[in-house]
C-alpha cells in the first residue's frame, strides 16, 4: 500500500511539473514583444524543445504550426500551381521562398508564389498575427472586379473574391499591396488595384481598368510605390 501511494505521488508530481512547464512557456510567450520582421526559414520553423531552455523559439514554432494549419505545409494553397514539397525542398529551389511582409508589430502578410503565365505573376497571401496571447493565420480572399479584354468598358461586372492575384509591389510604409494584371505584354490594357489591411481582411482602396488594347497608355509597375495608371478608368467613382 505504501509503495502504491509513493508511485501515485511520483506520478502526480510529474504531471504538476508538466503543467508548470506549459504555464511557464505560455507566460514566456506573453512577455515576448511582437516581432516586426520574420526571416524565412529561421523565423518560422519547428525548433526542437531543449529541456535546458524550454521557452526558447516559442514564436518560431507557433508560426510554423500556424502555417501548417492553413496550407497543410509543405503543400501550397489549392489554387497554386507549385508543389512546394517537390519543387522547394528537392534539388535546386525552383520556387521563391515565402516572404513575410510586415503590416504592424506582430501582423504580417505571408506571400506565397503560385506560378504565373506569360505576362503575370500569381501569388496567394496569408494573414498572420502573433500577439501576447495567441498566434493565428488564414488564407486571404481579395475583392476584385473580373474584367477581361473582351469586357464592355461601360459595364462593371459584379465583385468577386479571389485567393490568387497578380501582385507586383508592397509598400511597407503604408502597408499597401499593389496588383497589376496585364491583358497583353505591352501593358496597355488590364486591371490595377491597391489593397490595404486595416484589420485581418484586405480592403480594396483603388481599382482601375482599361479593356481596349490599343497601344495607348501602356503601364508598368516600377518600385515599391507605383503611381496609378494614367488614362485608365477608375471603378467606383
SVG drawing of the C-alpha trace seen along z (x, -y; Angstrom):
<svg xmlns="http://www.w3.org/2000/svg" viewBox="-23 -60 43 62">
<polyline fill="none" stroke="black" stroke-width="0.4" points="0.0,0.0 2.8,-2.4 4.6,-1.6 1.4,-2.2 1.0,-5.6 4.6,-6.6 4.1,-5.7 0.9,-7.8 2.6,-10.8 5.5,-10.5 3.1,-10.4 1.2,-13.4 4.5,-15.3 5.4,-14.6 2.0,-15.9 2.3,-19.0 5.8,-19.7 4.5,-19.3 1.7,-21.8 4.2,-24.2 6.4,-23.9 3.5,-24.6 2.4,-27.5 6.0,-28.8 6.1,-28.6 2.8,-30.4 3.9,-33.1 7.2,-33.5 5.2,-33.9 3.1,-36.7 6.2,-38.6 7.7,-38.4 7.4,-41.5 5.6,-41.2 8.0,-40.8 8.5,-43.4 10.3,-41.1 10.4,-37.4 13.1,-35.8 12.4,-32.5 13.0,-29.8 14.6,-30.5 11.8,-32.7 9.0,-30.2 10.3,-26.7 9.8,-23.8 12.8,-24.2 13.4,-21.2 12.5,-21.9 15.6,-21.9 14.9,-21.0 17.5,-23.5 15.7,-26.3 12.0,-25.2 10.9,-28.8 13.3,-29.4 11.9,-29.7 8.3,-29.7 7.1,-32.2 9.1,-30.4 7.4,-27.1 3.9,-28.6 4.5,-30.4 5.3,-27.0 2.2,-25.5 0.0,-28.3 1.5,-28.0 0.9,-24.2 -2.7,-24.6 -3.6,-27.0 -1.9,-25.3 -1.0,-21.8 2.6,-22.9 4.7,-22.0 1.6,-21.9 0.6,-25.3 -2.9,-26.6 -5.0,-24.5 -5.2,-27.3 -1.4,-27.5 0.4,-25.7 3.6,-25.0 4.1,-21.9 6.4,-23.2 7.1,-19.7 8.5,-18.7 10.0,-21.9 11.1,-23.8 12.8,-21.1 14.2,-18.7 17.1,-19.8 17.8,-23.4 14.9,-25.5 12.6,-26.5 10.1,-28.2 10.7,-31.5 10.7,-31.3 7.6,-32.5 8.0,-36.2 6.8,-37.9 5.6,-41.4 5.1,-43.5 1.9,-45.3 2.4,-46.4 4.2,-44.8 3.0,-41.2 1.0,-41.3 2.2,-40.1 1.2,-39.1 2.8,-35.8 3.4,-35.9 3.4,-32.5 4.4,-32.2 1.8,-30.4 3.4,-30.3 2.3,-32.6 1.7,-33.0 3.4,-34.8 2.6,-38.2 1.5,-38.0 2.9,-36.5 0.4,-34.7 0.5,-34.9 -1.5,-33.8 -1.4,-35.6 -1.9,-34.5 -2.7,-36.9 -0.5,-36.0 -0.9,-37.5 1.1,-36.9 0.2,-38.7 1.0,-38.2 -1.9,-35.8 -2.1,-33.8 -0.9,-33.2 -3.4,-32.8 -3.5,-32.9 -5.8,-32.5 -5.8,-32.4 -6.9,-35.8 -9.6,-36.5 -9.3,-39.7 -12.3,-41.7 -11.9,-42.0 -13.8,-43.1 -13.3,-40.4 -12.8,-42.5 -11.4,-40.8 -10.0,-42.1 -13.4,-41.5 -15.4,-43.1 -17.7,-46.1 -15.8,-49.0 -19.0,-50.7 -20.3,-47.6 -18.9,-46.9 -19.0,-43.1 -20.2,-42.0 -17.5,-42.0 -15.9,-38.6 -13.3,-37.2 -10.0,-35.8 -7.4,-33.9 -4.7,-34.1 -3.8,-37.6 -1.2,-39.2 0.6,-41.2 3.7,-43.1 4.6,-45.5 4.3,-46.0 4.6,-49.4 5.8,-48.8 5.3,-52.3 1.6,-52.2 1.0,-48.5 -0.3,-48.6 -0.3,-45.7 -0.4,-46.7 -1.9,-44.3 -1.5,-44.6 -2.8,-42.0 -1.9,-42.6 -4.1,-41.6 -1.1,-41.5 2.7,-42.1 2.7,-45.7 0.7,-46.6 -1.7,-48.9 -4.7,-47.1 -5.6,-45.2 -6.6,-45.8 -4.8,-47.6 -5.7,-47.5 -4.5,-48.7 -5.3,-46.9 -4.7,-47.9 -5.2,-45.9 -6.7,-47.9 -7.8,-44.6 -7.3,-40.9 -9.0,-41.2 -7.9,-43.1 -9.8,-46.3 -9.9,-47.5 -8.6,-51.1 -8.5,-51.7 -9.4,-49.8 -8.6,-50.8 -9.2,-49.1 -8.5,-49.5 -10.1,-46.9 -9.0,-48.4 -5.6,-47.0 -5.0,-50.0 -1.3,-50.8 -2.4,-53.8 -1.5,-54.5 0.9,-51.5 1.7,-50.9 4.3,-49.1 4.7,-48.8 8.0,-50.4 9.4,-50.3 7.5,-49.8 5.3,-52.9 3.9,-52.8 1.7,-55.5 -1.8,-54.8 -2.1,-54.1 -2.8,-57.3 -5.8,-57.3 -7.3,-54.1 -10.9,-54.1 -11.3,-54.2 -14.1,-52.0 -16.2,-53.3 -16.1,-57.0"/>
</svg>
